[in-house]
Amino acid sequence: MKEVRVGFGAGFKPVVEKKLTTKKRKALKKGSFAVPSERKYPIHDISHARNALSRVAANGTPAEKKQVRAAVKAKYPSIGKESK
């Protein structure tokens, strides 16, 4: 894993960038994808789940958007909720 530092000043936090290689993607179970029939939008971890939501919002069909949102919500219910 590669550590990437983002932000400035006292509020800066290190962020770990996770690279999903072709080999690792092929090793994922079908349940690790938001659209398992096509093995699209991997959601095996929370960062990829957030990325799947972003990608489907920009490029997905209405049916894919609904399916990805439901899969992410089921696996990571905390995504989309504001923290207090």
HELIX and SHEET records of a PDB file:
HELIX    1   1 GLY A    9  GLY A   11  5                                   3    
HELIX    2   2 THR A   22  ALA A   27  1                                   6    
HELIX    3   3 LYS A   30  SER A   32  5                                   3    
HELIX    4   4 ILE A   46  ASN A   59  1                                  14    
HELIX    5   5 PRO A   62  LYS A   75  1                                  14    
SHEET    1   A 2 LYS A   2  VAL A   6  0                                        
SHEET    2   A 2 LYS A  13  GLU A  17 -1                                        
SHEET    1   B 2 PHE A  33  VAL A  35  0                                        
SHEET    2   B 2 LYS A  40  PRO A  42 -1                                        
END                                                                             
